[in-house]
Amino acid sequence: MFAIMTVTGADHTGIIASVTTALAEMDINILDVSQTIMDQFFTMILRVEFDETSLDIARIQQAMEPVEKSQGLVIRIQSEALFTAVNEI
């Protein structure tokens, strides 16, 4: 399954490392990534792929909660199909 993950929060060292390490631990492959910093505000969008027979969106979101809390971020993930449908209107 393909999904889109967004990561936002105040910029600081370790955000990318924390997010990508958590994804790697779940065997989630990063297919594309875009990140920028605007006025000390970090934003990142990742296109990821994972085996939907062993993981689902809700489980991934839950697994990212410790990263959100420890890094002071907002992390959201949704299926790429839903993301595309909402953004094509």
MOPAC internal coordinates of N, CA, C and O (Angstrom, degrees):
PM7 1SCF
backbone

  N    0.0000 0     0.00 0     0.00 0    0    0    0
  C    1.4456 1     0.00 0     0.00 0    1    0    0
  C    1.5229 1   108.49 1     0.00 0    2    1    0
  O    1.2310 1   121.22 1   -34.03 1    3    2    1
  N    1.3133 1   115.27 1   145.97 1    3    2    1
  C    1.4558 1   121.44 1   176.07 1    5    3    2
  C    1.5290 1   109.18 1  -104.32 1    6    5    3
  O    1.2310 1   120.90 1   -36.26 1    7    6    5
  N    1.3332 1   115.89 1   143.74 1    7    6    5
  C    1.4587 1   120.56 1   179.97 1    9    7    6
  C    1.5204 1   109.43 1  -145.18 1   10    9    7
  O    1.2310 1   121.63 1   -18.45 1   11   10    9
  N    1.3356 1   114.49 1   161.55 1   11   10    9
  C    1.4607 1   122.34 1   176.40 1   13   11   10
  C    1.5230 1   107.76 1  -115.04 1   14   13   11
  O    1.2310 1   121.04 1   -51.77 1   15   14   13
  N    1.3355 1   115.61 1   128.23 1   15   14   13
  C    1.4581 1   121.26 1   177.74 1   17   15   14
  C    1.5216 1   108.42 1  -116.10 1   18   17   15
  O    1.2310 1   120.88 1   -46.20 1   19   18   17
  N    1.3304 1   115.92 1   133.80 1   19   18   17
  C    1.4534 1   120.58 1   174.83 1   21   19   18
  C    1.5261 1   108.64 1  -114.77 1   22   21   19
  O    1.2310 1   121.61 1   -37.88 1   23   22   21
  N    1.3194 1   114.53 1   142.12 1   23   22   21
  C    1.4616 1   121.96 1  -179.02 1   25   23   22
  C    1.5216 1   107.57 1  -132.33 1   26   25   23
  O    1.2310 1   120.13 1   -55.89 1   27   26   25
  N    1.3270 1   117.35 1   124.11 1   27   26   25
  C    1.4607 1   120.83 1   179.23 1   29   27   26
  C    1.5200 1   110.23 1  -137.51 1   30   29   27
  O    1.2310 1   121.37 1   -28.39 1   31   30   29
  N    1.3345 1   114.99 1   151.61 1   31   30   29
  C    1.4531 1   119.93 1   176.90 1   33   31   30
  C    1.5103 1   111.07 1   162.79 1   34   33   31
  O    1.2310 1   120.79 1    -3.68 1   35   34   33
  N    1.3218 1   116.09 1   176.32 1   35   34   33
  C    1.4605 1   120.96 1   177.40 1   37   35   34
  C    1.5247 1   108.93 1   -63.37 1   38   37   35
  O    1.2310 1   120.56 1   -43.74 1   39   38   37
  N    1.3156 1   116.54 1   136.26 1   39   38   37
  C    1.4593 1   120.94 1  -177.69 1   41   39   38
  C    1.5291 1   111.51 1   -68.25 1   42   41   39
  O    1.2310 1   121.07 1   -42.97 1   43   42   41
  N    1.3118 1   115.57 1   137.03 1   43   42   41
  C    1.4642 1   122.42 1   173.04 1   45   43   42
  C    1.5291 1   108.99 1  -164.66 1   46   45   43
  O    1.2310 1   120.75 1   -14.11 1   47   46   45
  N    1.2953 1   116.17 1   165.89 1   47   46   45
  C    1.4525 1   122.40 1  -179.61 1   49   47   46
  C    1.5242 1   111.25 1   -64.43 1   50   49   47
  O    1.2310 1   120.58 1   -43.55 1   51   50   49
  N    1.3329 1   116.50 1   136.45 1   51   50   49
  C    1.4557 1   121.35 1   171.79 1   53   51   50
  C    1.5084 1   117.12 1   100.91 1   54   53   51
  O    1.2310 1   119.69 1   177.23 1   55   54   53
  N    1.3202 1   118.20 1    -2.77 1   55   54   53
  C    1.4712 1   119.11 1  -177.63 1   57   55   54
  C    1.5222 1   110.98 1   -62.62 1   58   57   55
  O    1.2310 1   120.44 1   125.99 1   59   58   57
  N    1.3178 1   116.77 1   -54.01 1   59   58   57
  C    1.4661 1   120.10 1  -176.62 1   61   59   58
  C    1.5247 1   109.89 1   -61.44 1   62   61   59
  O    1.2310 1   120.11 1   136.76 1   63   62   61
  N    1.3185 1   117.39 1   -43.24 1   63   62   61
  C    1.4663 1   121.05 1   179.48 1   65   63   62
  C    1.5236 1   111.67 1   -60.13 1   66   65   63
  O    1.2310 1   120.10 1   135.66 1   67   66   65
  N    1.3171 1   117.42 1   -44.34 1   67   66   65
  C    1.4612 1   121.20 1  -178.65 1   69   67   66
  C    1.5236 1   111.95 1   -64.56 1   70   69   67
  O    1.2310 1   120.89 1   133.99 1   71   70   69
  N    1.3255 1   115.90 1   -46.01 1   71   70   69
  C    1.4689 1   120.58 1  -178.21 1   73   71   70
  C    1.5271 1   110.50 1   -66.41 1   74   73   71
  O    1.2310 1   120.22 1   131.28 1   75   74   73
  N    1.3270 1   117.18 1   -48.72 1   75   74   73
  C    1.4634 1   119.64 1  -175.74 1   77   75   74
  C    1.5269 1   111.99 1   -69.54 1   78   77   75
  O    1.2310 1   119.87 1   147.33 1   79   78   77
  N    1.3218 1   117.85 1   -32.67 1   79   78   77
  C    1.4638 1   120.14 1   176.02 1   81   79   78
  C    1.5225 1   110.80 1   -64.22 1   82   81   79
  O    1.2310 1   120.53 1   135.80 1   83   82   81
  N    1.3212 1   116.59 1   -44.20 1   83   82   81
  C    1.4718 1   120.25 1   178.27 1   85   83   82
  C    1.5252 1   111.00 1   -61.77 1   86   85   83
  O    1.2310 1   120.33 1   139.17 1   87   86   85
  N    1.3245 1   116.98 1   -40.83 1   87   86   85
  C    1.4623 1   120.04 1   178.30 1   89   87   86
  C    1.5229 1   110.96 1   -65.30 1   90   89   87
  O    1.2310 1   120.11 1   136.40 1   91   90   89
  N    1.3249 1   117.40 1   -43.60 1   91   90   89
  C    1.4636 1   121.16 1   179.57 1   93   91   90
  C    1.5236 1   111.25 1   -61.47 1   94   93   91
  O    1.2310 1   120.44 1   141.86 1   95   94   93
  N    1.3173 1   116.77 1   -38.14 1   95   94   93
  C    1.4683 1   120.75 1   178.92 1   97   95   94
  C    1.5249 1   112.20 1   -63.22 1   98   97   95
  O    1.2310 1   120.36 1   155.31 1   99   98   97
  N    1.3288 1   116.92 1   -24.69 1   99   98   97
  C    1.4666 1   121.28 1   177.28 1  101   99   98
  C    1.5270 1   112.04 1   -96.33 1  102  101   99
  O    1.2310 1   120.42 1  -173.61 1  103  102  101
  N    1.3309 1   116.81 1     6.39 1  103  102  101
  C    1.4664 1   123.29 1  -178.66 1  105  103  102
  C    1.5312 1   111.37 1    61.01 1  106  105  103
  O    1.2310 1   120.95 1  -140.83 1  107  106  105
  N    1.3318 1   115.79 1    39.17 1  107  106  105
  C    1.4590 1   122.14 1   177.13 1  109  107  106
  C    1.5134 1   108.09 1   -97.93 1  110  109  107
  O    1.2310 1   120.83 1   -54.14 1  111  110  109
  N    1.3202 1   116.02 1   125.86 1  111  110  109
  C    1.4557 1   122.65 1  -177.52 1  113  111  110
  C    1.5301 1   110.62 1   -89.63 1  114  113  111
  O    1.2310 1   120.29 1   -49.68 1  115  114  113
  N    1.3193 1   117.05 1   130.32 1  115  114  113
  C    1.4717 1   121.89 1   176.00 1  117  115  114
  C    1.5151 1   107.62 1   -89.32 1  118  117  115
  O    1.2310 1   120.71 1   -61.42 1  119  118  117
  N    1.3320 1   116.24 1   118.58 1  119  118  117
  C    1.4593 1   121.40 1  -178.93 1  121  119  118
  C    1.5193 1   112.45 1   -93.11 1  122  121  119
  O    1.2310 1   120.52 1   148.03 1  123  122  121
  N    1.3170 1   116.62 1   -31.97 1  123  122  121
  C    1.4596 1   121.36 1  -178.95 1  125  123  122
  C    1.5199 1   108.07 1  -156.40 1  126  125  123
  O    1.2310 1   120.99 1   -31.50 1  127  126  125
  N    1.3253 1   115.72 1   148.50 1  127  126  125
  C    1.4612 1   119.56 1   180.00 1  129  127  126
  C    1.5212 1   108.87 1  -147.34 1  130  129  127
  O    1.2310 1   121.47 1   -38.10 1  131  130  129
  N    1.3209 1   114.79 1   141.90 1  131  130  129
  C    1.4544 1   121.76 1   175.26 1  133  131  130
  C    1.5180 1   106.88 1  -136.85 1  134  133  131
  O    1.2310 1   120.41 1   -47.73 1  135  134  133
  N    1.3208 1   116.82 1   132.27 1  135  134  133
  C    1.4565 1   119.42 1   178.86 1  137  135  134
  C    1.5186 1   109.59 1  -142.50 1  138  137  135
  O    1.2310 1   121.86 1   -28.99 1  139  138  137
  N    1.3160 1   114.04 1   151.01 1  139  138  137
  C    1.4566 1   120.28 1   178.02 1  141  139  138
  C    1.5236 1   109.31 1  -152.36 1  142  141  139
  O    1.2310 1   121.57 1   -18.06 1  143  142  141
  N    1.3082 1   114.60 1   161.94 1  143  142  141
  C    1.4572 1   121.17 1   176.18 1  145  143  142
  C    1.5215 1   107.13 1  -124.58 1  146  145  143
  O    1.2310 1   120.76 1   -53.95 1  147  146  145
  N    1.3236 1   116.14 1   126.05 1  147  146  145
  C    1.4593 1   121.98 1   179.81 1  149  147  146
  C    1.5178 1   107.91 1  -126.38 1  150  149  147
  O    1.2310 1   120.35 1   -66.58 1  151  150  149
  N    1.3168 1   116.93 1   113.42 1  151  150  149
  C    1.4709 1   121.33 1   179.50 1  153  151  150
  C    1.5198 1   112.22 1    50.03 1  154  153  151
  O    1.2310 1   120.56 1  -128.78 1  155  154  153
  N    1.3194 1   116.53 1    51.22 1  155  154  153
  C    1.4704 1   123.87 1   178.79 1  157  155  154
  C    1.5314 1   113.66 1    67.11 1  158  157  155
  O    1.2310 1   120.15 1  -165.25 1  159  158  157
  N    1.3466 1   117.31 1    14.75 1  159  158  157
  C    1.4605 1   121.71 1   177.97 1  161  159  158
  C    1.5197 1   108.01 1  -110.41 1  162  161  159
  O    1.2310 1   120.36 1   -62.00 1  163  162  161
  N    1.3277 1   116.92 1   118.00 1  163  162  161
  C    1.4546 1   124.06 1  -176.89 1  165  163  162
  C    1.5243 1   109.94 1   -87.36 1  166  165  163
  O    1.2310 1   120.54 1   -45.20 1  167  166  165
  N    1.3310 1   116.57 1   134.80 1  167  166  165
  C    1.4590 1   121.24 1   173.22 1  169  167  166
  C    1.5254 1   108.94 1  -135.07 1  170  169  167
  O    1.2310 1   120.70 1   -40.66 1  171  170  169
  N    1.3174 1   116.27 1   139.34 1  171  170  169
  C    1.4584 1   121.23 1   178.50 1  173  171  170
  C    1.5250 1   108.85 1  -144.27 1  174  173  171
  O    1.2310 1   121.17 1   -41.48 1  175  174  173
  N    1.3092 1   115.36 1   138.52 1  175  174  173
  C    1.4611 1   122.28 1   175.27 1  177  175  174
  C    1.5260 1   106.92 1  -123.21 1  178  177  175
  O    1.2310 1   120.91 1   -51.03 1  179  178  177
  N    1.3163 1   115.86 1   128.97 1  179  178  177
  C    1.4566 1   121.10 1   179.50 1  181  179  178
  C    1.5220 1   109.73 1  -122.62 1  182  181  179
  O    1.2310 1   120.82 1   -41.27 1  183  182  181
  N    1.3157 1   116.04 1   138.73 1  183  182  181
  C    1.4627 1   121.71 1   169.62 1  185  183  182
  C    1.5263 1   105.10 1  -102.62 1  186  185  183
  O    1.2310 1   121.10 1   -58.49 1  187  186  185
  N    1.3214 1   115.50 1   121.51 1  187  186  185
  C    1.4599 1   119.83 1  -174.21 1  189  187  186
  C    1.5278 1   110.69 1  -124.71 1  190  189  187
  O    1.2310 1   121.92 1   -17.77 1  191  190  189
  N    1.3340 1   113.94 1   162.23 1  191  190  189
  C    1.4637 1   121.06 1   177.74 1  193  191  190
  C    1.5218 1   108.15 1  -133.48 1  194  193  191
  O    1.2310 1   120.93 1   -40.86 1  195  194  193
  N    1.3326 1   115.83 1   139.14 1  195  194  193
  C    1.4543 1   120.41 1   178.98 1  197  195  194
  C    1.5198 1   109.85 1  -151.39 1  198  197  195
  O    1.2310 1   121.35 1   -16.64 1  199  198  197
  N    1.3134 1   115.02 1   163.36 1  199  198  197
  C    1.4610 1   121.82 1   179.60 1  201  199  198
  C    1.5285 1   108.92 1   -81.46 1  202  201  199
  O    1.2310 1   120.84 1   -70.66 1  203  202  201
  N    1.3077 1   116.00 1   109.34 1  203  202  201
  C    1.4670 1   119.52 1  -175.85 1  205  203  202
  C    1.5279 1   113.05 1   -73.08 1  206  205  203
  O    1.2310 1   119.77 1   172.40 1  207  206  205
  N    1.3129 1   118.05 1    -7.60 1  207  206  205
  C    1.4721 1   119.30 1   175.11 1  209  207  206
  C    1.5327 1   111.44 1   -79.18 1  210  209  207
  O    1.2310 1   120.55 1   160.77 1  211  210  209
  N    1.3383 1   116.54 1   -19.23 1  211  210  209
  C    1.4631 1   118.75 1   179.05 1  213  211  210
  C    1.5288 1   113.57 1  -114.27 1  214  213  211
  O    1.2310 1   120.15 1   164.78 1  215  214  213
  N    1.3239 1   117.32 1   -15.22 1  215  214  213
  C    1.4712 1   122.30 1   179.87 1  217  215  214
  C    1.5193 1   109.91 1  -137.41 1  218  217  215
  O    1.2310 1   120.69 1   -28.24 1  219  218  217
  N    1.3194 1   116.29 1   151.76 1  219  218  217
  C    1.4603 1   119.94 1   170.02 1  221  219  218
  C    1.5289 1   108.64 1  -132.24 1  222  221  219
  O    1.2310 1   121.04 1   -10.41 1  223  222  221
  N    1.3170 1   115.62 1   169.59 1  223  222  221
  C    1.4604 1   121.46 1  -175.94 1  225  223  222
  C    1.5312 1   111.49 1   -57.03 1  226  225  223
  O    1.2310 1   120.35 1   135.21 1  227  226  225
  N    1.3168 1   116.94 1   -44.79 1  227  226  225
  C    1.4660 1   120.44 1  -178.20 1  229  227  226
  C    1.5282 1   111.24 1   -62.18 1  230  229  227
  O    1.2310 1   120.24 1   140.16 1  231  230  229
  N    1.2990 1   117.15 1   -39.84 1  231  230  229
  C    1.4660 1   120.51 1  -179.71 1  233  231  230
  C    1.5332 1   110.92 1   -68.23 1  234  233  231
  O    1.2310 1   120.49 1   140.95 1  235  234  233
  N    1.3193 1   116.67 1   -39.05 1  235  234  233
  C    1.4676 1   120.14 1   177.42 1  237  235  234
  C    1.5230 1   109.73 1   -64.68 1  238  237  235
  O    1.2310 1   120.37 1   133.44 1  239  238  237
  N    1.3381 1   116.91 1   -46.56 1  239  238  237
  C    1.4670 1   120.82 1   179.24 1  241  239  238
  C    1.5207 1   110.09 1   -56.93 1  242  241  239
  O    1.2310 1   120.55 1   136.15 1  243  242  241
  N    1.3043 1   116.54 1   -43.85 1  243  242  241
  C    1.4675 1   120.93 1   179.60 1  245  243  242
  C    1.5302 1   110.96 1   -64.39 1  246  245  243
  O    1.2310 1   120.31 1   139.24 1  247  246  245
  N    1.3213 1   117.02 1   -40.76 1  247  246  245
  C    1.4651 1   120.95 1  -179.47 1  249  247  246
  C    1.5260 1   111.91 1   -67.74 1  250  249  247
  O    1.2310 1   120.02 1   157.33 1  251  250  249
  N    1.3310 1   117.56 1   -22.67 1  251  250  249
  C    1.4627 1   121.26 1  -179.79 1  253  251  250
  C    1.5314 1   111.75 1   -86.14 1  254  253  251
  O    1.2310 1   119.40 1   170.16 1  255  254  253
  N    1.3193 1   118.75 1    -9.84 1  255  254  253
  C    1.4698 1   121.52 1  -178.58 1  257  255  254
  C    1.5271 1   113.58 1   -58.04 1  258  257  255
  O    1.2310 1   118.94 1   136.93 1  259  258  257
  N    1.3317 1   119.63 1   -43.07 1  259  258  257
  C    1.4719 1   118.14 1   177.15 1  261  259  258
  C    1.5358 1   112.96 1   -61.41 1  262  261  259
  O    1.2310 1   120.24 1   145.86 1  263  262  261
  N    1.3187 1   117.14 1   -34.14 1  263  262  261
  C    1.4696 1   120.84 1   177.10 1  265  263  262
  C    1.5233 1   109.33 1   -67.53 1  266  265  263
  O    1.2310 1   120.72 1   135.96 1  267  266  265
  N    1.3269 1   116.23 1   -44.04 1  267  266  265
  C    1.4686 1   120.53 1   176.98 1  269  267  266
  C    1.5250 1   110.57 1   -54.54 1  270  269  267
  O    1.2310 1   121.15 1   129.86 1  271  270  269
  N    1.3185 1   115.41 1   -50.14 1  271  270  269
  C    1.4661 1   120.22 1  -175.64 1  273  271  270
  C    1.5206 1   112.09 1   -68.13 1  274  273  271
  O    1.2310 1   120.24 1   133.38 1  275  274  273
  N    1.3167 1   117.14 1   -46.62 1  275  274  273
  C    1.4694 1   119.59 1  -176.39 1  277  275  274
  C    1.5224 1   112.64 1   -69.36 1  278  277  275
  O    1.2310 1   120.25 1   151.00 1  279  278  277
  N    1.3364 1   117.12 1   -29.00 1  279  278  277
  C    1.4623 1   121.27 1  -177.13 1  281  279  278
  C    1.5305 1   113.19 1  -102.82 1  282  281  279
  O    1.2310 1   119.85 1   174.82 1  283  282  281
  N    1.3303 1   117.89 1    -5.18 1  283  282  281
  C    1.4600 1   121.03 1  -179.21 1  285  283  282
  C    1.5203 1   112.35 1    66.71 1  286  285  283
  O    1.2310 1   120.73 1  -134.40 1  287  286  285
  N    1.3331 1   116.21 1    45.60 1  287  286  285
  C    1.4651 1   121.86 1  -175.24 1  289  287  286
  C    1.5227 1   111.44 1  -116.73 1  290  289  287
  O    1.2310 1   121.84 1   -11.53 1  291  290  289
  N    1.3190 1   114.09 1   168.47 1  291  290  289
  C    1.4592 1   121.65 1   166.26 1  293  291  290
  C    1.5235 1   105.32 1  -117.10 1  294  293  291
  O    1.2310 1   120.59 1   -60.47 1  295  294  293
  N    1.3284 1   116.48 1   119.53 1  295  294  293
  C    1.4608 1   122.14 1  -178.91 1  297  295  294
  C    1.5201 1   107.98 1  -121.10 1  298  297  295
  O    1.2310 1   120.91 1   -52.12 1  299  298  297
  N    1.3094 1   115.86 1   127.88 1  299  298  297
  C    1.4640 1   121.55 1   178.66 1  301  299  298
  C    1.5146 1   108.95 1  -130.90 1  302  301  299
  O    1.2310 1   120.64 1   -37.28 1  303  302  301
  N    1.3307 1   116.38 1   142.72 1  303  302  301
  C    1.4584 1   121.35 1   176.29 1  305  303  302
  C    1.5164 1   108.71 1  -133.41 1  306  305  303
  O    1.2310 1   121.19 1   -38.53 1  307  306  305
  N    1.3260 1   115.33 1   141.47 1  307  306  305
  C    1.4620 1   120.59 1   176.46 1  309  307  306
  C    1.5169 1   108.38 1  -148.41 1  310  309  307
  O    1.2310 1   120.99 1   -22.79 1  311  310  309
  N    1.3146 1   115.72 1   157.21 1  311  310  309
  C    1.4595 1   119.04 1  -179.93 1  313  311  310
  C    1.5255 1   109.16 1   -60.27 1  314  313  311
  O    1.2310 1   121.22 1   -33.68 1  315  314  313
  N    1.3145 1   115.26 1   146.32 1  315  314  313
  C    1.4664 1   119.35 1   179.93 1  317  315  314
  C    1.5252 1   110.39 1   -62.75 1  318  317  315
  O    1.2310 1   120.07 1   144.75 1  319  318  317
  N    1.3274 1   117.47 1   -35.25 1  319  318  317
  C    1.4657 1   120.19 1   179.51 1  321  319  318
  C    1.5275 1   110.76 1   -61.70 1  322  321  319
  O    1.2310 1   119.93 1   136.39 1  323  322  321
  N    1.3336 1   117.74 1   -43.61 1  323  322  321
  C    1.4569 1   121.28 1   178.51 1  325  323  322
  C    1.5167 1   110.35 1   -66.91 1  326  325  323
  O    1.2310 1   120.29 1   134.57 1  327  326  325
  N    1.3180 1   117.06 1   -45.43 1  327  326  325
  C    1.4609 1   121.86 1   178.98 1  329  327  326
  C    1.5377 1   110.73 1   -56.36 1  330  329  327
  O    1.2310 1   120.85 1   133.36 1  331  330  329
  N    1.3244 1   115.98 1   -46.64 1  331  330  329
  C    1.4671 1   121.11 1  -179.59 1  333  331  330
  C    1.5139 1   111.36 1   -64.82 1  334  333  331
  O    1.2310 1   120.19 1   135.98 1  335  334  333
  N    1.3288 1   117.25 1   -44.02 1  335  334  333
  C    1.4645 1   121.00 1  -179.68 1  337  335  334
  C    1.5169 1   111.87 1   -61.20 1  338  337  335
  O    1.2310 1   120.20 1   136.79 1  339  338  337
  N    1.3176 1   117.23 1   -43.21 1  339  338  337
  C    1.4573 1   121.70 1  -178.64 1  341  339  338
  C    1.5309 1   111.11 1   -68.50 1  342  341  339
  O    1.2310 1   120.32 1   142.60 1  343  342  341
  N    1.3216 1   117.00 1   -37.40 1  343  342  341
  C    1.4593 1   120.49 1  -175.84 1  345  343  342
  C    1.5221 1   114.97 1   -87.55 1  346  345  343
  O    1.2310 1   120.15 1   176.25 1  347  346  345
  N    1.3273 1   117.33 1    -3.75 1  347  346  345
  C    1.4636 1   120.24 1   178.38 1  349  347  346
  C    1.5128 1   112.51 1   -97.57 1  350  349  347
  O    1.2310 1   119.79 1   175.90 1  351  350  349
  N    1.3056 1   118.00 1    -4.10 1  351  350  349
  C    1.4655 1   121.44 1  -177.20 1  353  351  350
  C    1.5072 1   110.20 1   -69.07 1  354  353  351
  O    1.2310 1   120.10 1   180.00 1  355  354  353

